[in-house]
């Protein structure tokens, strides 16, 4: 009677140990993925293993936090999670999860295409939409369009062409447009520095010659190039239009470009309306002679080269029709005739 009394509990005990052991081994080294798609899991700087385990359980990456802690008795990698962003599949083995967290996040390379004529505000929005980079993070580096926020002054020491810029300036004009590959964990600074590196490599040592008079500095050339970028698309037209703007500057004429008004209003209108023309702004090139106080976008190589090597003509006026054809004129009467030809 006594022997039979103890036999059943013993069987239950050993059966429970066997089942627990089987579950523990299965969870620890084999796993049973419950989702085919990985989920983003983030270990924050300063989080210890206990906090990380709680988060793994809360996000359903593991089913039993206490069992994962037990696994940590035989695998010390559980206690050494590194901060960073991970892609983890729910139900992965404890072994795989702990090793991945102990090794640290794998680096993710991203591709960012920055088109010619983009403003710093548009780049900020692009990085937020495409890469989920906080707008404040990018703005703290590049500033804001129309000199509403300056760029990070720490960049000046690394880029000589930035050292001449006024203290209120953003990086408008200097974030060279191209397609870049950048480590995701280096955004946004990794991209911004690559753009500045590319600008420096291409134009950082450029000399503004008498061909571009009355422009005196590289910054002058970038400002005018940004206007040329916004006004016309063809390379040959850009050289002619650059020459026209230079002719007007030499003759003391206002540039009268709608692109600067579109920039300051954010309207994206190809042609200024009556209200735009009355705006009190240093970017209003109808009211103010000379160059605006900063570039209005980041021009591409073609526009910058057009300003550094403009076509020599006696044109003073131009306009573009709806189909993109450019009309040139020497006199206001010719310009008026061109307006009629273009349907304005």
Secondary structure as the mmCIF struct_conf table of DSSP 4:
data_model
#
loop_
_struct_conf.conf_type_id
_struct_conf.id
_struct_conf.beg_label_comp_id
_struct_conf.beg_label_asym_id
_struct_conf.beg_label_seq_id
_struct_conf.end_label_comp_id
_struct_conf.end_label_asym_id
_struct_conf.end_label_seq_id
HELX_RH_AL_P HELX_RH_AL_P1 UNK A 2 UNK A 25
HELX_RH_PI_P HELX_RH_PI_P1 UNK A 26 UNK A 30
BEND BEND1 UNK A 34 UNK A 34
BEND BEND2 UNK A 36 UNK A 37
STRN STRN1 UNK A 39 UNK A 43
HELX_LH_PP_P HELX_LH_PP_P1 UNK A 44 UNK A 44
TURN_TY1_P TURN_TY1_P1 UNK A 45 UNK A 46
HELX_RH_AL_P HELX_RH_AL_P2 UNK A 49 UNK A 58
TURN_TY1_P TURN_TY1_P2 UNK A 59 UNK A 60
BEND BEND3 UNK A 61 UNK A 61
BEND BEND4 UNK A 63 UNK A 63
HELX_RH_AL_P HELX_RH_AL_P3 UNK A 65 UNK A 71
TURN_TY1_P TURN_TY1_P3 UNK A 72 UNK A 74
HELX_RH_3T_P HELX_RH_3T_P1 UNK A 76 UNK A 79
HELX_LH_PP_P HELX_LH_PP_P2 UNK A 81 UNK A 82
BEND BEND5 UNK A 83 UNK A 83
STRN STRN2 UNK A 84 UNK A 88
TURN_TY1_P TURN_TY1_P4 UNK A 90 UNK A 91
HELX_RH_AL_P HELX_RH_AL_P4 UNK A 94 UNK A 103
HELX_LH_PP_P HELX_LH_PP_P3 UNK A 105 UNK A 107
STRN STRN3 UNK A 109 UNK A 113
TURN_TY1_P TURN_TY1_P5 UNK A 116 UNK A 117
STRN STRN4 UNK A 118 UNK A 118
HELX_RH_AL_P HELX_RH_AL_P5 UNK A 120 UNK A 131
HELX_RH_AL_P HELX_RH_AL_P6 UNK A 135 UNK A 142
STRN STRN5 UNK A 144 UNK A 144
HELX_RH_3T_P HELX_RH_3T_P2 UNK A 145 UNK A 147
TURN_TY1_P TURN_TY1_P6 UNK A 148 UNK A 148
STRN STRN6 UNK A 149 UNK A 149
HELX_LH_PP_P HELX_LH_PP_P4 UNK A 150 UNK A 152
HELX_RH_3T_P HELX_RH_3T_P3 UNK A 153 UNK A 158
HELX_RH_3T_P HELX_RH_3T_P4 UNK A 160 UNK A 162
TURN_TY1_P TURN_TY1_P7 UNK A 163 UNK A 164
BEND BEND6 UNK A 165 UNK A 165
TURN_TY1_P TURN_TY1_P8 UNK A 167 UNK A 168
BEND BEND7 UNK A 171 UNK A 171
TURN_TY1_P TURN_TY1_P9 UNK A 172 UNK A 174
BEND BEND8 UNK A 175 UNK A 175
BEND BEND9 UNK A 178 UNK A 178
STRN STRN7 UNK A 179 UNK A 183
HELX_RH_3T_P HELX_RH_3T_P5 UNK A 184 UNK A 186
TURN_TY1_P TURN_TY1_P10 UNK A 187 UNK A 188
HELX_RH_AL_P HELX_RH_AL_P7 UNK A 189 UNK A 203
TURN_TY1_P TURN_TY1_P11 UNK A 204 UNK A 205
HELX_RH_3T_P HELX_RH_3T_P6 UNK A 210 UNK A 212
TURN_TY1_P TURN_TY1_P12 UNK A 213 UNK A 214
BEND BEND10 UNK A 217 UNK A 217
HELX_RH_AL_P HELX_RH_AL_P8 UNK A 218 UNK A 231
BEND BEND11 UNK A 234 UNK A 234
HELX_RH_AL_P HELX_RH_AL_P9 UNK A 235 UNK A 250
TURN_TY1_P TURN_TY1_P13 UNK A 251 UNK A 252
HELX_RH_AL_P HELX_RH_AL_P10 UNK A 258 UNK A 265
TURN_TY1_P TURN_TY1_P14 UNK A 266 UNK A 266
BEND BEND12 UNK A 270 UNK A 271
HELX_RH_AL_P HELX_RH_AL_P11 UNK A 274 UNK A 277
TURN_TY1_P TURN_TY1_P15 UNK A 278 UNK A 278
BEND BEND13 UNK A 281 UNK A 281
TURN_TY1_P TURN_TY1_P16 UNK A 282 UNK A 283
TURN_TY1_P TURN_TY1_P17 UNK A 285 UNK A 287
BEND BEND14 UNK A 288 UNK A 288
BEND BEND15 UNK A 290 UNK A 290
BEND BEND16 UNK A 293 UNK A 294
BEND BEND17 UNK A 296 UNK A 297
STRN STRN8 UNK A 298 UNK A 298
HELX_RH_AL_P HELX_RH_AL_P12 UNK A 301 UNK A 308
TURN_TY1_P TURN_TY1_P18 UNK A 309 UNK A 309
STRN STRN9 UNK A 317 UNK A 320
TURN_TY1_P TURN_TY1_P19 UNK A 322 UNK A 323
BEND BEND18 UNK A 324 UNK A 324
STRN STRN10 UNK A 326 UNK A 329
BEND BEND19 UNK A 330 UNK A 331
HELX_RH_AL_P HELX_RH_AL_P13 UNK A 332 UNK A 342
TURN_TY1_P TURN_TY1_P20 UNK A 343 UNK A 343
#
